[in-house]
Amino acid sequence: MDEKLARIQELKKQLLDLGYHSFQIDSIVRDIHPKGDLAGLSAEQQQELIETLTEYVAFAHKCRGKSFNK
């Protein structure tokens, strides 16, 4: 598997573990590529998706940290 696609899968799993639902993650993917299939992504779209998913993971961690620090 391509490194970028493997990274995308890893980030998707992290989001699932952080409480996101599959349909939410699919929506994020469709924002980058309307067909929603990872195989159809160009290298630029793959990179954009990696950056976007990374931001969502960071946001989820930040939110979790705030909710646990109360």
Rosetta constraint file for C-alpha pairs under 8 A:
AtomPair CA 1 CA 5 HARMONIC 6.68 0.50
AtomPair CA 1 CA 6 HARMONIC 6.29 0.50
AtomPair CA 2 CA 6 HARMONIC 6.13 0.50
AtomPair CA 3 CA 7 HARMONIC 6.16 0.50
AtomPair CA 4 CA 8 HARMONIC 6.18 0.50
AtomPair CA 4 CA 46 HARMONIC 6.49 0.50
AtomPair CA 4 CA 47 HARMONIC 7.24 0.50
AtomPair CA 4 CA 50 HARMONIC 7.59 0.50
AtomPair CA 5 CA 9 HARMONIC 6.24 0.50
AtomPair CA 5 CA 38 HARMONIC 7.42 0.50
AtomPair CA 5 CA 46 HARMONIC 7.22 0.50
AtomPair CA 6 CA 10 HARMONIC 6.20 0.50
AtomPair CA 7 CA 11 HARMONIC 6.16 0.50
AtomPair CA 7 CA 50 HARMONIC 7.14 0.50
AtomPair CA 8 CA 12 HARMONIC 6.12 0.50
AtomPair CA 8 CA 46 HARMONIC 7.76 0.50
AtomPair CA 8 CA 49 HARMONIC 7.33 0.50
AtomPair CA 8 CA 50 HARMONIC 5.81 0.50
AtomPair CA 8 CA 53 HARMONIC 7.62 0.50
AtomPair CA 9 CA 13 HARMONIC 6.22 0.50
AtomPair CA 10 CA 14 HARMONIC 6.29 0.50
AtomPair CA 11 CA 15 HARMONIC 6.25 0.50
AtomPair CA 11 CA 50 HARMONIC 7.60 0.50
AtomPair CA 11 CA 53 HARMONIC 6.24 0.50
AtomPair CA 11 CA 54 HARMONIC 6.81 0.50
AtomPair CA 11 CA 57 HARMONIC 7.36 0.50
AtomPair CA 12 CA 16 HARMONIC 6.30 0.50
AtomPair CA 12 CA 25 HARMONIC 6.89 0.50
AtomPair CA 12 CA 53 HARMONIC 7.31 0.50
AtomPair CA 13 CA 17 HARMONIC 6.15 0.50
AtomPair CA 14 CA 18 HARMONIC 6.10 0.50
AtomPair CA 14 CA 57 HARMONIC 7.03 0.50
AtomPair CA 15 CA 19 HARMONIC 6.39 0.50
AtomPair CA 15 CA 20 HARMONIC 5.42 0.50
AtomPair CA 15 CA 25 HARMONIC 7.64 0.50
AtomPair CA 15 CA 56 HARMONIC 7.60 0.50
AtomPair CA 15 CA 57 HARMONIC 6.07 0.50
AtomPair CA 15 CA 60 HARMONIC 7.88 0.50
AtomPair CA 16 CA 20 HARMONIC 4.86 0.50
AtomPair CA 16 CA 21 HARMONIC 6.15 0.50
AtomPair CA 16 CA 22 HARMONIC 7.02 0.50
AtomPair CA 18 CA 57 HARMONIC 7.81 0.50
AtomPair CA 18 CA 60 HARMONIC 6.67 0.50
AtomPair CA 18 CA 61 HARMONIC 7.73 0.50
AtomPair CA 20 CA 24 HARMONIC 6.42 0.50
AtomPair CA 20 CA 25 HARMONIC 6.99 0.50
AtomPair CA 21 CA 25 HARMONIC 6.56 0.50
AtomPair CA 22 CA 26 HARMONIC 6.07 0.50
AtomPair CA 23 CA 27 HARMONIC 6.12 0.50
AtomPair CA 24 CA 28 HARMONIC 6.47 0.50
AtomPair CA 25 CA 29 HARMONIC 6.38 0.50
AtomPair CA 26 CA 30 HARMONIC 6.16 0.50
AtomPair CA 26 CA 36 HARMONIC 6.79 0.50
AtomPair CA 27 CA 31 HARMONIC 6.22 0.50
AtomPair CA 27 CA 36 HARMONIC 7.94 0.50
AtomPair CA 28 CA 32 HARMONIC 6.90 0.50
AtomPair CA 28 CA 53 HARMONIC 7.88 0.50
AtomPair CA 29 CA 33 HARMONIC 6.11 0.50
AtomPair CA 29 CA 34 HARMONIC 7.67 0.50
AtomPair CA 29 CA 36 HARMONIC 5.62 0.50
AtomPair CA 29 CA 37 HARMONIC 7.96 0.50
AtomPair CA 29 CA 38 HARMONIC 7.95 0.50
AtomPair CA 29 CA 49 HARMONIC 6.87 0.50
AtomPair CA 30 CA 34 HARMONIC 4.38 0.50
AtomPair CA 30 CA 35 HARMONIC 6.27 0.50
AtomPair CA 30 CA 36 HARMONIC 4.57 0.50
AtomPair CA 32 CA 36 HARMONIC 7.94 0.50
AtomPair CA 32 CA 45 HARMONIC 6.55 0.50
AtomPair CA 32 CA 48 HARMONIC 7.44 0.50
AtomPair CA 32 CA 49 HARMONIC 6.53 0.50
AtomPair CA 33 CA 37 HARMONIC 7.38 0.50
AtomPair CA 33 CA 41 HARMONIC 6.78 0.50
AtomPair CA 33 CA 45 HARMONIC 7.39 0.50
AtomPair CA 35 CA 40 HARMONIC 8.00 0.50
AtomPair CA 37 CA 41 HARMONIC 7.18 0.50
AtomPair CA 38 CA 46 HARMONIC 7.94 0.50
AtomPair CA 41 CA 45 HARMONIC 5.51 0.50
AtomPair CA 41 CA 46 HARMONIC 5.86 0.50
AtomPair CA 42 CA 46 HARMONIC 6.10 0.50
AtomPair CA 43 CA 47 HARMONIC 6.26 0.50
AtomPair CA 44 CA 48 HARMONIC 6.15 0.50
AtomPair CA 45 CA 49 HARMONIC 6.00 0.50
AtomPair CA 46 CA 50 HARMONIC 6.15 0.50
AtomPair CA 47 CA 51 HARMONIC 6.23 0.50
AtomPair CA 48 CA 52 HARMONIC 6.13 0.50
AtomPair CA 49 CA 53 HARMONIC 5.94 0.50
AtomPair CA 50 CA 54 HARMONIC 5.97 0.50
AtomPair CA 51 CA 55 HARMONIC 6.28 0.50
AtomPair CA 52 CA 56 HARMONIC 6.41 0.50
AtomPair CA 53 CA 57 HARMONIC 6.18 0.50
AtomPair CA 54 CA 58 HARMONIC 6.17 0.50
AtomPair CA 55 CA 59 HARMONIC 6.07 0.50
AtomPair CA 56 CA 60 HARMONIC 6.08 0.50
AtomPair CA 57 CA 61 HARMONIC 6.22 0.50
AtomPair CA 58 CA 62 HARMONIC 6.13 0.50
AtomPair CA 59 CA 63 HARMONIC 6.13 0.50
AtomPair CA 60 CA 64 HARMONIC 6.08 0.50
AtomPair CA 61 CA 65 HARMONIC 6.10 0.50
AtomPair CA 62 CA 66 HARMONIC 6.36 0.50
AtomPair CA 63 CA 67 HARMONIC 6.24 0.50
AtomPair CA 64 CA 68 HARMONIC 6.17 0.50
AtomPair CA 65 CA 69 HARMONIC 6.11 0.50
AtomPair CA 66 CA 70 HARMONIC 6.77 0.50
